[in-house]
Each structure stands twice: as structure tokens, then as C-alpha cells.
Amino acid sequence: MGAAAKVAVVTGGGTGIGRSVALALSAEGYSVVLAGRRREPLEAVAAECADPKRALAVPADVTDPGSVEALFGKCEEAFGRVDVLFNNAGTIAPAVPIEDLRLEDWKRVVDINLTGVFLCTQSAIRLMKRQTPGGGRIINNGSVSAHAPRPYSIPYTATKHAVTGLTRSTALDCRNYDIACGQIDIGNVASEMTARMSSGVLQANGTTAPEPRMALDNVARAVVYMASLPLDANVLFLTVMATKMPFVGRG
């Protein structure tokens, strides 16, 4: 099957990493289903795609099982299948000491960053197993926080460690169905979420310092590479980061 026939679902597809990846996949010939909470940015990205007629904007809440089922139902209705799921939707909590973190902030991050990935993975697997030809690829957006935390990031860090476990389990449980699963761990990409890094962020030693960021295109090209492999090959884990960010040796 050529890339022109393939279909990709991108969650959090209206801004930042999701937008960049969706546009890159579209440029490679994929039909793209853009999922996110707000219709307007999704439709704006769809209009930017290489072939807007093969881009579908679907407002969806990844924490809601019914909304996720509807998302993949619309994907199947429009394109007949899904070949790639990029689990990108995610959020952060206020940077506060553990003892001051509100339970509702913890639950919100867990619901989006972990349960949302599980629900989308579950629906994608169901479709990938019943479509013809069967199989597909799931790519999870992890983080360098899946390896080493930032100060005051316990809900984000905990969920990204959990996503690593979800990636490994999905890769194991689905390999008999030609469903590959991998994870991309991203460090300091230039997006709205990381804008504050230019003016300074808290370091492990208690100081505040600016950190370098890299262009979004570096992430998009990495995801396109992961997606481009035949299903008998898989990038299980890939880290792409700003070269000079204080990650290696953090702490």
C-alpha cells in the first residue's frame, strides 16, 4: 500500500507538535484526521494540509470514551481505515511542590496524558484489527520527563513514565496483529507550552535559567520517519531534543 492510501489520526492536532506532525504527514500523502477540543484550530490546520479534501477536523475529548469512539467512527466512515495514530494530546499542571498540588490538577493531567492515550489506543486497535489489510502503527508522544523529571512536575512526569509502560505493553500485546507501537520522547521543542523557557525556568539546583529550544520541524520529520517504516520494523523509542538543553546530566 502506498503512502497516498494511508490514513493518520493526530490527537491534539490543532496546535504545536500536533499541527506540525499533521502537516508533515499530509505532505507525505497521508489522509489526516485532526482531533482536539476546539473546532476552529483543527479546521485551520485542515485548510493548511497538502490536500484539504483529505483532511478531516473532528472535535473530540480524549478523556471521554464515547467521544473517542465517535472520533474513530468518523475516521472509518470518511477513509475506511487508520494506519497511524499519533497520541499527542497532553497537558501540564501548575509547577508547585508536591504537597501543594490540588487533586483535581493531578486527575486532569492523568486523564488527558494517560487515560486519553489508552482510550485512543484501544479504539485504534479495534479498527486496525478489523480493517483490510489489517494492522497499523501507534506512536505515543512521551517526553524526556519519561527519563528525568523537572522540578515540580510530578503529575506530568508520572504520566509520561506510565506512557512508556503503555507503549511497551501495546507493542507486546499487538505484535501478532501487525500493529506496531513506538514512543517519541521530545525535549524542548519550540511551542506555546515551552515559550517560558526563553526567559528562564527552574533548574534542579534551585536556580532559574533560560533553555534552548529546537524547531517543531525536527519532531515532525522524526514522526514521519517512524510512521514510514514497514510494519515488520519498529522504532520502539526515539529521543529528539535541543542539543544544548540541560537533560543529559540533569540534576
C-alpha positions as a Markdown table, in Angstrom:
| # | Residue | x | y | z |
|---|---|---|---|---|
| 1 | Met | 0.0 | 0.0 | 0.0 |
| 2 | Gly | 1.4 | 3.4 | -1.0 |
| 3 | Ala | 1.6 | 6.3 | 1.4 |
| 4 | Ala | -1.1 | 8.1 | -0.7 |
| 5 | Ala | -3.6 | 5.5 | 0.6 |
| 6 | Lys | -2.7 | 5.7 | 4.3 |
| 7 | Val | -4.7 | 7.4 | 7.0 |
| 8 | Ala | -3.3 | 9.1 | 10.1 |
| 9 | Val | -5.1 | 10.2 | 13.3 |
| 10 | Val | -3.4 | 13.0 | 15.2 |
| 11 | Thr | -4.7 | 14.0 | 18.6 |
| 12 | Gly | -4.0 | 17.5 | 19.9 |
| 13 | Gly | -3.8 | 18.3 | 16.2 |
| 14 | Gly | -4.8 | 22.0 | 16.3 |
| 15 | Thr | -1.6 | 23.5 | 17.6 |
| 16 | Gly | 2.1 | 22.9 | 18.3 |
| 17 | Ile | 3.5 | 19.5 | 17.8 |
| 18 | Gly | 0.2 | 18.0 | 16.6 |
| 19 | Arg | -0.2 | 20.7 | 13.9 |
| 20 | Ser | 3.4 | 20.3 | 12.7 |
| 21 | Val | 3.1 | 16.5 | 12.5 |
| 22 | Ala | -0.3 | 16.6 | 10.8 |
| 23 | Leu | 1.0 | 18.9 | 8.1 |
| 24 | Ala | 4.1 | 16.8 | 7.6 |
| 25 | Leu | 2.1 | 13.6 | 7.3 |
| 26 | Ser | -0.3 | 15.3 | 4.8 |
| 27 | Ala | 2.7 | 16.5 | 2.8 |
| 28 | Glu | 3.8 | 12.8 | 2.6 |
| 29 | Gly | 0.4 | 11.8 | 1.1 |
| 30 | Tyr | -1.5 | 10.7 | 4.2 |
| 31 | Ser | -5.1 | 11.5 | 4.7 |
| 32 | Val | -5.2 | 13.1 | 8.1 |
| 33 | Val | -7.8 | 13.1 | 10.9 |
| 34 | Leu | -7.3 | 16.0 | 13.3 |
| 35 | Ala | -8.7 | 15.6 | 16.8 |
| 36 | Gly | -8.8 | 18.2 | 19.5 |
| 37 | Arg | -11.2 | 20.0 | 21.8 |
| 38 | Arg | -11.6 | 23.2 | 19.7 |
| 39 | Arg | -13.0 | 23.0 | 16.2 |
| 40 | Glu | -11.6 | 26.3 | 14.9 |
| 41 | Pro | -7.8 | 25.5 | 15.1 |
| 42 | Leu | -8.5 | 22.0 | 13.8 |
| 43 | Glu | -10.3 | 23.4 | 10.7 |
| 44 | Ala | -7.5 | 25.9 | 10.2 |
| 45 | Val | -4.9 | 23.1 | 10.2 |
| 46 | Ala | -7.1 | 21.1 | 7.8 |
| 47 | Ala | -7.2 | 24.0 | 5.4 |
| 48 | Glu | -3.3 | 24.2 | 5.5 |
| 49 | Cys | -2.9 | 20.5 | 4.6 |
| 50 | Ala | -1.5 | 19.5 | 1.3 |
| 51 | Asp | -4.9 | 18.2 | 0.2 |
| 52 | Pro | -7.6 | 19.8 | 2.4 |
| 53 | Lys | -10.2 | 17.4 | 0.9 |
| 54 | Arg | -8.3 | 14.6 | 2.6 |
| 55 | Ala | -8.1 | 16.3 | 6.0 |
| 56 | Leu | -10.9 | 15.9 | 8.5 |
| 57 | Ala | -11.3 | 18.0 | 11.6 |
| 58 | Val | -13.1 | 16.1 | 14.5 |
| 59 | Pro | -13.6 | 17.9 | 17.8 |
| 60 | Ala | -13.0 | 15.3 | 20.4 |
| 61 | Asp | -12.3 | 14.8 | 24.1 |
| 62 | Val | -9.7 | 12.1 | 24.6 |
| 63 | Thr | -10.8 | 11.6 | 28.2 |
| 64 | Asp | -14.3 | 10.7 | 27.1 |
| 65 | Pro | -14.8 | 7.1 | 25.9 |
| 66 | Gly | -17.8 | 8.0 | 23.8 |
| 67 | Ser | -16.1 | 10.9 | 22.2 |
| 68 | Val | -13.1 | 8.7 | 21.3 |
| 69 | Glu | -15.3 | 6.0 | 19.8 |
| 70 | Ala | -17.0 | 8.7 | 17.7 |
| 71 | Leu | -13.7 | 10.0 | 16.6 |
| 72 | Phe | -12.6 | 6.6 | 15.2 |
| 73 | Gly | -16.0 | 6.0 | 13.8 |
| 74 | Lys | -15.8 | 9.2 | 11.8 |
| 75 | Cys | -12.3 | 8.2 | 10.7 |
| 76 | Glu | -13.6 | 4.9 | 9.4 |
| 77 | Glu | -16.6 | 6.4 | 7.8 |
| 78 | Ala | -14.5 | 9.0 | 5.9 |
| 79 | Phe | -11.5 | 6.9 | 5.0 |
| 80 | Gly | -12.3 | 3.3 | 5.7 |
| 81 | Arg | -9.3 | 2.6 | 8.0 |
| 82 | Val | -6.5 | 4.0 | 10.1 |
| 83 | Asp | -2.8 | 3.3 | 9.5 |
| 84 | Val | -1.2 | 5.6 | 12.0 |
| 85 | Leu | -2.3 | 7.0 | 15.4 |
| 86 | Phe | -0.2 | 9.7 | 16.9 |
| 87 | Asn | -1.2 | 10.0 | 20.5 |
| 88 | Asn | -0.1 | 13.6 | 21.0 |
| 89 | Ala | -2.8 | 15.3 | 23.2 |
| 90 | Gly | -1.3 | 16.3 | 26.6 |
| 91 | Thr | -1.3 | 18.9 | 29.3 |
| 92 | Ile | 0.7 | 20.1 | 32.3 |
| 93 | Ala | -0.2 | 21.2 | 35.9 |
| 94 | Pro | 0.9 | 24.2 | 37.8 |
| 95 | Ala | 4.6 | 23.9 | 38.9 |
| 96 | Val | 4.1 | 23.6 | 42.7 |
| 97 | Pro | 5.6 | 21.5 | 45.4 |
| 98 | Ile | 4.0 | 18.0 | 45.7 |
| 99 | Glu | 2.2 | 18.7 | 48.9 |
| 100 | Asp | 0.5 | 21.8 | 47.4 |
| 101 | Leu | -0.7 | 20.1 | 44.2 |
| 102 | Arg | -4.5 | 20.0 | 44.0 |
| 103 | Leu | -6.1 | 16.6 | 43.5 |
| 104 | Glu | -8.2 | 18.0 | 40.6 |
| 105 | Asp | -5.0 | 19.1 | 38.8 |
| 106 | Trp | -3.4 | 15.7 | 39.3 |
| 107 | Lys | -6.6 | 13.9 | 38.0 |
| 108 | Arg | -6.8 | 16.3 | 34.9 |
| 109 | Val | -3.2 | 15.5 | 33.9 |
| 110 | Val | -3.7 | 11.8 | 34.4 |
| 111 | Asp | -7.0 | 11.8 | 32.5 |
| 112 | Ile | -5.5 | 13.5 | 29.4 |
| 113 | Asn | -1.9 | 12.3 | 29.4 |
| 114 | Leu | -2.6 | 8.7 | 30.3 |
| 115 | Thr | -6.2 | 7.6 | 30.1 |
| 116 | Gly | -6.6 | 9.6 | 26.9 |
| 117 | Val | -3.7 | 7.7 | 25.3 |
| 118 | Phe | -5.2 | 4.4 | 26.5 |
| 119 | Leu | -8.7 | 5.1 | 25.1 |
| 120 | Cys | -7.4 | 6.3 | 21.7 |
| 121 | Thr | -5.0 | 3.2 | 21.6 |
| 122 | Gln | -7.9 | 0.9 | 22.4 |
| 123 | Ser | -10.2 | 2.3 | 19.7 |
| 124 | Ala | -7.3 | 2.3 | 17.1 |
| 125 | Ile | -6.5 | -1.3 | 17.8 |
| 126 | Arg | -10.1 | -2.3 | 17.3 |
| 127 | Leu | -10.2 | -0.7 | 13.9 |
| 128 | Met | -6.7 | -1.9 | 12.9 |
| 129 | Lys | -7.7 | -5.5 | 13.7 |
| 130 | Arg | -10.9 | -5.5 | 11.7 |
| 131 | Gln | -9.8 | -3.4 | 8.6 |
| 132 | Thr | -8.4 | -5.0 | 5.4 |
| 133 | Pro | -5.5 | -5.1 | 5.1 |
| 134 | Gly | -5.1 | -5.3 | 8.9 |
| 135 | Gly | -2.5 | -3.7 | 11.1 |
| 136 | Gly | -1.2 | -0.2 | 11.7 |
| 137 | Arg | 1.1 | 1.8 | 13.8 |
| 138 | Ile | 0.6 | 3.7 | 17.1 |
| 139 | Ile | 3.1 | 6.4 | 18.1 |
| 140 | Asn | 2.9 | 7.8 | 21.6 |
| 141 | Asn | 4.2 | 11.3 | 22.5 |
| 142 | Gly | 6.3 | 10.7 | 25.6 |
| 143 | Ser | 8.8 | 13.2 | 26.9 |
| 144 | Val | 12.3 | 13.4 | 28.2 |
| 145 | Ser | 10.4 | 13.6 | 31.5 |
| 146 | Ala | 9.8 | 9.9 | 31.0 |
| 147 | His | 13.5 | 9.6 | 31.9 |
| 148 | Ala | 14.3 | 12.5 | 34.2 |
| 149 | Pro | 11.8 | 15.0 | 35.8 |
| 150 | Arg | 11.9 | 18.7 | 36.0 |
| 151 | Pro | 11.3 | 20.2 | 39.5 |
| 152 | Tyr | 7.6 | 20.4 | 40.5 |
| 153 | Ser | 6.4 | 18.3 | 37.6 |
| 154 | Ile | 5.1 | 15.2 | 39.4 |
| 155 | Pro | 1.8 | 14.6 | 37.5 |
| 156 | Tyr | 3.3 | 15.2 | 34.1 |
| 157 | Thr | 6.4 | 13.1 | 34.9 |
| 158 | Ala | 4.3 | 10.3 | 36.4 |
| 159 | Thr | 2.1 | 10.1 | 33.4 |
| 160 | Lys | 4.9 | 10.1 | 30.9 |
| 161 | His | 6.6 | 7.2 | 32.8 |
| 162 | Ala | 3.2 | 5.5 | 32.6 |
| 163 | Val | 3.0 | 6.1 | 28.8 |
| 164 | Thr | 6.3 | 4.3 | 28.5 |
| 165 | Gly | 4.7 | 1.2 | 30.1 |
| 166 | Leu | 1.7 | 1.6 | 27.9 |
| 167 | Thr | 4.0 | 1.7 | 24.9 |
| 168 | Arg | 5.8 | -1.4 | 25.8 |
| 169 | Ser | 2.6 | -3.3 | 26.7 |
| 170 | Thr | 0.9 | -2.2 | 23.4 |
| 171 | Ala | 4.0 | -3.3 | 21.4 |
| 172 | Leu | 4.0 | -6.7 | 23.1 |
| 173 | Asp | 0.2 | -7.4 | 23.0 |
| 174 | Cys | -0.3 | -6.3 | 19.4 |
| 175 | Arg | 2.6 | -7.7 | 17.6 |
| 176 | Asn | 0.7 | -10.7 | 16.5 |
| 177 | Tyr | -1.8 | -8.4 | 14.7 |
| 178 | Asp | 0.8 | -6.4 | 12.7 |
| 179 | Ile | 0.2 | -3.4 | 15.0 |
| 180 | Ala | 3.5 | -1.7 | 15.9 |
| 181 | Cys | 3.8 | 0.7 | 18.8 |
| 182 | Gly | 6.6 | 3.2 | 19.5 |
| 183 | Gln | 7.3 | 6.3 | 21.5 |
| 184 | Ile | 8.9 | 9.6 | 20.7 |
| 185 | Asp | 10.4 | 11.4 | 23.7 |
| 186 | Ile | 10.7 | 15.1 | 22.9 |
| 187 | Gly | 12.9 | 17.7 | 24.7 |
| 188 | Asn | 12.5 | 21.5 | 24.5 |
| 189 | Val | 10.6 | 21.9 | 21.2 |
| 190 | Ala | 9.5 | 25.5 | 20.4 |
| 191 | Ser | 5.8 | 25.6 | 21.1 |
| 192 | Glu | 3.3 | 27.6 | 23.1 |
| 193 | Met | 3.8 | 25.2 | 26.0 |
| 194 | Thr | 7.5 | 25.9 | 26.2 |
| 195 | Ala | 7.5 | 29.7 | 25.5 |
| 196 | Arg | 8.5 | 30.4 | 29.1 |
| 197 | Met | 11.9 | 28.6 | 28.6 |
| 198 | Ser | 13.3 | 31.5 | 26.7 |
| 199 | Ser | 13.0 | 33.8 | 29.7 |
| 200 | Gly | 14.1 | 31.2 | 32.3 |
| 201 | Val | 12.8 | 28.0 | 34.0 |
| 202 | Leu | 13.5 | 26.4 | 37.4 |
| 203 | Gln | 16.5 | 24.1 | 37.4 |
| 204 | Ala | 17.3 | 21.2 | 39.7 |
| 205 | Asn | 19.7 | 23.2 | 41.8 |
| 206 | Gly | 17.1 | 25.9 | 42.5 |
| 207 | Thr | 18.3 | 28.5 | 40.1 |
| 208 | Thr | 16.4 | 29.8 | 37.1 |
| 209 | Ala | 17.9 | 29.8 | 33.7 |
| 210 | Pro | 16.8 | 30.1 | 30.1 |
| 211 | Glu | 17.0 | 26.9 | 28.0 |
| 212 | Pro | 17.5 | 26.4 | 24.2 |
| 213 | Arg | 14.6 | 25.1 | 22.1 |
| 214 | Met | 14.5 | 23.4 | 18.8 |
| 215 | Ala | 12.2 | 23.9 | 15.8 |
| 216 | Leu | 9.0 | 21.9 | 15.6 |
| 217 | Asp | 10.0 | 20.6 | 12.2 |
| 218 | Asn | 12.6 | 18.3 | 13.8 |
| 219 | Val | 9.8 | 16.5 | 15.7 |
| 220 | Ala | 7.6 | 16.3 | 12.6 |
| 221 | Arg | 10.3 | 14.7 | 10.5 |
| 222 | Ala | 11.1 | 12.2 | 13.2 |
| 223 | Val | 7.4 | 11.1 | 13.5 |
| 224 | Val | 7.1 | 10.9 | 9.7 |
| 225 | Tyr | 10.2 | 8.6 | 9.7 |
| 226 | Met | 8.7 | 6.4 | 12.4 |
| 227 | Ala | 5.4 | 6.2 | 10.5 |
| 228 | Ser | 7.1 | 5.4 | 7.2 |
| 229 | Leu | 8.6 | 2.1 | 8.3 |
| 230 | Pro | 7.0 | -1.2 | 7.1 |
| 231 | Leu | 5.1 | -3.0 | 9.8 |
| 232 | Asp | 7.8 | -5.6 | 10.3 |
| 233 | Ala | 10.1 | -2.8 | 11.6 |
| 234 | Asn | 9.5 | -0.5 | 14.5 |
| 235 | Val | 11.2 | 2.4 | 16.3 |
| 236 | Leu | 10.3 | 1.4 | 19.9 |
| 237 | Phe | 11.8 | 4.5 | 21.5 |
| 238 | Leu | 13.3 | 7.7 | 19.9 |
| 239 | Thr | 14.5 | 10.8 | 21.7 |
| 240 | Val | 14.8 | 14.1 | 19.8 |
| 241 | Met | 15.9 | 17.2 | 21.8 |
| 242 | Ala | 17.5 | 20.5 | 21.7 |
| 243 | Thr | 21.2 | 19.6 | 21.7 |
| 244 | Lys | 22.2 | 22.1 | 24.4 |
| 245 | Met | 19.3 | 21.6 | 26.7 |
| 246 | Pro | 20.2 | 20.5 | 30.3 |
| 247 | Phe | 18.8 | 17.0 | 30.0 |
| 248 | Val | 21.9 | 14.7 | 30.0 |
| 249 | Gly | 23.3 | 15.1 | 33.4 |
| 250 | Arg | 20.2 | 16.8 | 34.7 |
| 251 | Gly | 20.3 | 17.3 | 38.5 |
